[in-house]
Amino acid sequence: MGVQVVGYPPLHRKAVPDGFVMLGQLADSREKRTVLEHEKQHFRLSAFYPKDCPPQERRRSEARVDRALIQEVCPASQLKQLLRKGRTVAEIAEELEITEELVTQAFAFYRAMDPDIFTD
């Protein structure tokens, strides 16, 4: 994809259309992977917005990126398989090398489309 990752002030992250992802200090490797995968979706979807864009436009773009992120790194089929094995949210996050927050968001995303998706 030709994206360069560079350091950025702590607690900040940003993808810019000219091929850079800037990351601040992250807690651990799962948080780093989650953030990098999220920023990658901005490039894949060309989902960039100016700093001064209206909040509604920013939320819409971020929601689109989050949906794509979930479908890529937490496919429903994989979550179902891990649930069948009795894995907890924390264990799923560890196995997929992503944050627990993203796993929780993925469950909510898929359940919003089909409330019975994870029941057999």
Sequence and secondary structure as in RCSB ss.txt:
>XXXX:A:sequence
MGVQVVGYPPLHRKAVPDGFVMLGQLADSREKRTVLEHEKQHFRLSAFYPKDCPPQERRRSEARVDRALIQEVCP
ASQLKQLLRKGRTVAEIAEELEITEELVTQAFAFYRAMDPDIFTD
>XXXX:A:secstr
   EEEE STT EEEETTTEEEE   SSHHHHHHHHHHHHHHHHHT    TTS HHHHHHHHHHHHHHHHHHHS 
HHHHHHHHHTT  HHHHHHHHTS HHHHHHHHHHHHHH TTTT  
